[in-house]
Amino acid sequence: MEINRRTLLASGTALASLAVLRGETAAHGAGNAEVPEGAVILTAMVKAKPGQEDAVKEALMSMVEPTRKEPGCLCYNLHQSKTDPTQFMFYEQWASQEALDAHGQTPHMKALGGKLKGNTDKGGGVVFYALLE
């Protein structure tokens, strides 16, 4: 049986419906996530030059899989703005500053600069957060 995107989405919707019927939702446990003491939470913004969105997206997508496998990576999600396709954001959670520092020394992180060179504009940056509760 061939599984296409529509079949996969329908299956996912059915499974999510079962959780809702049991009184469970994704948001229910969201506030109870275990974030270790000393965790580092951040967003990293990248702004593509107009017309370079696909190249930037490809470069950023190449980071997701290897980064999620790194020790200390708790969450590493890439987002693209719905209203401004040139704007990308990583939402990251790291177990410690040491884990984040090690991420900065990985081959895929070091290669990212070369992949983005000439394709991005100012408007990016990193913001660190503290988990309140």
Secondary structure as GFF3:
##gff-version 3
##sequence-region A 1 133
A	DSSP	alpha_helix	5	21	.	.	.	ID=ss1
A	DSSP	three_ten_helix	30	32	.	.	.	ID=ss2
A	DSSP	beta_strand	40	48	.	.	.	ID=ss3
A	DSSP	alpha_helix	53	68	.	.	.	ID=ss4
A	DSSP	beta_strand	73	80	.	.	.	ID=ss5
A	DSSP	beta_strand	87	94	.	.	.	ID=ss6
A	DSSP	alpha_helix	97	104	.	.	.	ID=ss7
A	DSSP	alpha_helix	107	116	.	.	.	ID=ss8
A	DSSP	beta_strand	120	129	.	.	.	ID=ss9
###
